[in-house]
Amino acid sequence: MLLPLLLPLLFTHASAFLLLAQPLLLARLDPIVQPGIVSQHAHAVVGGSAFQPNYDGPTFAAARCTTMQVTVDKSDYWSPAVFGRNGNGTYEPLALREVRAYYLLQGNESVTAFPNGLKMVAGNAMSLNASGNTYDGSAYARFDCQQGDDTDPTNGLAMRGFPPYACQGFLRASIPFGNCWDGRNLDSQDHYAHMAYAGNGGGGSCPDTHPVRFPQLIVELGWESSAYPADALILANGDTTGYSLHADFAMGWNRTILSSALADPTCQHRENLYGSGAQCATLLPYLNSASGSCTLEGRIPQESVGLGFGPALPQLPGCNLSWSSGDRPACREPDLVGIGAPTGFVDWSGASVPVWQGKASGAGKGRGKGHRRMLRSRAVAKRRAHFVAGAATVAAVAAL
């Protein structure tokens, strides 16, 4: 699809604002890469309640509610879930401690608000090479551990894969999206070609092929991982290295208000990177007090993903075998899971998410040690909701 070049918004200094988010869904759905079907692996989704197997810009933007910090952002953001492997061979999804969406602006460069209907993918779901998620040699999807001890040399130390040591506090990841657009296509066949990254970690110039500069979107996720040793963490696609970490974004903002926020000096808190939407005058009228009670409107795959009070999973959702090197193991089992209405909603990380509970078949007995951390009350979630930006995010801002 071709679009005319949009009039850019001009800014004179580097700045940033961020939005907090609550979970919306944990399910094998991916309306960008695998639209209309049950996807290969499970994703943790935040954002607009209209999330569904197929992406339709107007439908997403007309969502009934959103789990984002402001009601005018009905975009959806999703990334593969992180699971913990229990000693008995079963799997449980880690609770999301927090999700943040950073919107970074770049110096004297002109910046355009995302166009309606835009879809973006960051990271490489099929790469176990540490350089597979690198876009200019200096910025890439990164993990770090919060150890709860500032004197610990491993506290906040950023790296490309899962840390080789246990996270005593929580595991965190930072995933940067392309910030240069070709000015025409809302998506591309490989979901990457219409976007590019500015040089110098996102703070340099856009290439001539992608002249329209967007705000730099960085999604930061924190998982409650302290119940598991380092070698017990696994992404939903079976990756035990963490190198295939990736994220997707489907535009659902009120574009007029997003444009105003990007131009509003009160929203540009580079000097206070840990600020919130409450410090942004444009977004202040739209602060979302009901983000934790927003629930999915649509359907989900008819399978258990390990939430609720049933047994832990005997295997990862879908056919996702453990994968630490070489090509991804092939699946010879047919995927017969259908899509339909959820059977109920459960609390996950302080939000109400849909689940499907069918007849248990071959499931592992009992819950593993991660279960006590998976179903946390909203009160606990709110008390523990705030943590400072990760080293990867701080480095990205420093490059601007």
N, C-alpha and C positions, 0 to 999 in steps of 0.2 A: 504494500500500500504506500502511495506517495503522498507526502504532505508538504505544504509550503513551509519555507523557513519561518520560524516563529520569532517575533520581536524579542530580543534578549533584554534582560534586566542588568543594568550596569552597577557594579559595586566597586568600592575603592579600597577595601581592605579584606584580609582573610578573617573568617568568622565561622561560627558553628552554632546550631541549636540541636537539641535532641528530644526524642519522644520515648517514653516508657511504654511497654505493652504487656498485656496479659495473654496467656494461651487461648486459642480458639478451638484447636483440633489437633489430634494426633492420629494420622491415618495415611494409608497408601493412596494418596491423590497428588497429582501434579498437572494442573491445567495448562502449563506451558510446554513441558517436554513430552508428556504422555497424556494429551487431552482426551477426555471422553471415556477413559478406561481406568481400571485399577492399576496404579503405577507399580514399579518394581520394588520400591522400598518406602518405608514410612517416613513422613515428614511431620515436624512440629510446625504448626501454622499459627500466626498471629494476624490480627487485622479485621477486615470487614466480614460481617456475618453471611454475605452472599457467596462466599467461597464455594466452588463447585467443580466437578470434573472438567468442565469446559469454561474457558475464560471469555467473557463478554464484557467489554469495558463499561457500557451503560448499566448493565446488571450489577457489576461489582460496585460501581459508584452509587447505586441506589440502595445499597445494603441497609437493612433495618437498624443496625447498630455496628459498633466496632470495638475491638479490645485495645485499640490504640489510645494514647493519652488525650487526644483531641478528637471530637466527634466528626470533624471535617476530613479526617484521614481514614477513608474506607478502603485503602489499598490493602493488599495481602502480601505478607512476607513469609517465606517458609524455607526450612533447612532440614537436612536429615536428622532424625532423632538420634540421640546417643543412648545406648543400652549398657547395662552392667551384666556381666556373666557371673552367675552364682556358682558356688562350689559344687552344687548338684547338677550343673550343666544347663540350668534354665536361665532365662533372660528376663530382665525388667527394664522398662524405660526410666531414665533418670528424670527427676523432677526439674523443671525449668526454674531456676532461681530468679532470673530476670532476663528480659529482652529489651534492647535499646536500638533505636534507629537514629543515627547521627546524620545530619544534613550539613555538610561542610562547604563553605564558599571559598573562592580563590582570588585573593588580591585584587588587581585591577582588571581581571578578566571579566567579560560579559557572561552572565549566567542566565539560563532559561529554565523556567519551571517545567517539570516533566509534562509532555503532551498527553492528552487523554488517550487511553488505549495502549500505552507503552508497556512492554514486557521486557524484563532483563534477567539474565542469569550470570552469576559470578562463581568462579571456582570450576573445577573439573571433576565430575562425578566418576569418571572412568580412569583417573590417573592415580597411581601409587608412587609417582615420582615427585620428590619434594619440589622440583622446578615446574611441575605440571600446572601449578596454580599461580605461577609468577607472571606478572604482566610487564614489568620493566626492570626486573632484577633487584628491586628495592622494596616492593610492597606486594603482599600476598595474604591469603587467608592464614591466620596464625592462632595458635593456642597459647594459653599460659595458665599457671596455677595460682590461686589465691590461697596462701598458707596460713593466714591469720597471724603472721609474725613478720614484721618489717625487717627484722635482722636476718631472716632466712634468705640466703643468696638465691634460692630458687623462687622466691615470692615475686610473681609478676614477670618472670623471665619468659619472653615471647619466643616461640619456635613454630616450625611449619607443621609438625605432626603432634600426636598426643605426647604430652610430657612423659619422660621415662621414670617418673616418680609419682607417688600418690599425691593428690591434692587434698590437703588437710581441711581447707576451707571449701573451695569449689573450683570446678574446671570452667574456663572461659575461652571463647573464641571470637575473633574479629574478622569479618568478611567484607572487603571493599568491592563495590560495583564500579563498572565503567562510568566515567563522567564526561565522555565525548560522544556525540551522536552524529549520524550521517545526515540528519535533517530531513529524512524522507520516510524511512521504514520504522514502523512500530515494533517489528519483530523481524527475524531472518530465519532462513531454513535451519541453521545450526544454533540459533538463539544467541549468537555472539557477534556476528559480522556487522550488525547495524550499530554496535557500540564499540568504543575503544577507550583506552586509559590515557590520560595526559601523562607526560613524562615526569620524572623526578617525584615518584611516589604519589602522583595525582595532582601535584601542584604546579607542574610545568605547562607547556602549551599543548593544545589539542592538535593532532595530525590534520593535514589538509583534507584527508578523506572523511574526517569526522569533525567538522568545524564548529558544531554547536555544543557549547559547554553547559552541562547540567551541574547542579550541586553534587558533590561527592557523597553518595549514600554509603554508609558503613553500618552493617548490622552486627551487633554485639550480643552474644548469648552467654548465659551462665548456667551451668548444670550442677545440681547437688550430687557430687561424685565422691564424697569423703568416705562412704561406706565400702568403696571398692579399691583394690590395689591397681596400680598403673596398667598391668597386663590384663585386666578384666574389662577394660573399656572397648566398645566396638560401635562403629556407626551403623545405622540401619541397613546400609547396603552390604554389610559384612566386613567392611574395611577396619582392620585392627591397628592401622598406622595413623589414621586421621588425615592423611594427605589428600583424600578425595572430598574433603569438606567443601560444600558449595551452598549456594542460596539462590532463591528466586524472588522476583518482585513483580507484582501486577498492579499497575496504576489505578488508584481509586480515590485520589484526593479531589476535593473541590479545587480546581486549578486556579481560580481567581484568588482564593484565600491563600493557597500555597505561594502564588506569585507575590502577594502582599507581604507574607511572612518573610520571604527571602529578601525583600526590599526594606524591611522594618529594622532599623538599628537596634531596637530593644530585643530583637530575636537573635542578634549576632554576638554570642557570648564566647568569643575566643578566650578572653581573659578569665572566663569561668566555664570551662569545658564541662563541668559537672552540673551545669544549670539544668533547668527543666522548662517545659512549655509554660509554666506559670510566670516565667520572667519575660515572656514574649507578648507584647501588647496585642498584636494581631490575633494570636491564638487564645488569649486569655478568656474571651467569651465562650470558647468552645471546649474548655476543659471537661473531660469526660469522667464524671464521678461513678459511672455505671460500667466501666470497662470490664470489671471482673464478673459481671452478671450478663454480659452479652453472650448469646449462644448461637451456634450455627443454625442457619435456616434450612439447609439442604440435606442431602443424603450422604451416606458414608459406605465404605466397603463392609460387607457382612462378615467380619472376622474380628477376633480379639486382638488388641495390640498391647495387652498387659496392664491396662488400667482397670480400676475397680477392685473388687474383693475376691475375684476368682483366682485360680492357681497361676503361678508364673508360667511364662511361655516356654515350651520345649524347644522352640527354634524362633529365629527372628521372623516377623511378619513377612509373608512372601517367601520365595525361595532365594534366600541370601546366605550363602555359605561363608564361613570365615575366610578372609582374603587378606594376605599380608605381603604378597609379592606376585610378579608375573601378571598374566591375564586373569580377569575375573572368572571364577569358576562358573561353568555353564549349568543351567538348571534344566533338568530333563522332565520335571514334573509339570503337568499342565496347571495353569492358574485358573481355577474354577470359581473364584470368589466373585460374587455379584455385588452390585451397589443398590442400597435401599435405605429405608428409614432407620435411624438409630433406635435401639430398644430402651435407651434411657440416657441420663447424664450423670457424671460423677465429678467430684472435686479433684482437680489436678493442678497442683502448684497455685492454689488460691483462685482458680477459675472453674466454671462449670463447662465440661467438655462432653461431647456425645460419645457413646460407646455402643457396641453391638455385642450382646452376650448370648451366644448359642450354646448348644450342648457341648460340654467339655469332651475332648477326644485326645487321649494320649498326653495330656498336659502334665507337667511336673507337679509333684505333690507339695502343697504348702507354698508359702511366700518366702522369698529369699531375703537377705539382710537389707536390700535396698527398699523394701516395701514401706518401712516406717518413714522413709523420707519422701516417698512418692505422693502420698495423700496428705498434704499439709493443709491446715485450715487457712482461711483467708486472713485471719488475724495474724498468724505467724508469718504468712507470706508478706503482709504489709510491713510488719516490724523489721523483716530482714531484706526488704526490697532494694535498699540503696547500697551500691558499691561504686567506687570510682572507676573512671574509664580505664580500659586496658592499655598496656604499653603500646600495642599495635595502633590503637586509635590515637593515642597521644602523639606517636611518631608521625602519623598521617597529617595531623593538624600542624605539627612543627614544620612539615615540608611545604606547607601552603605559603 
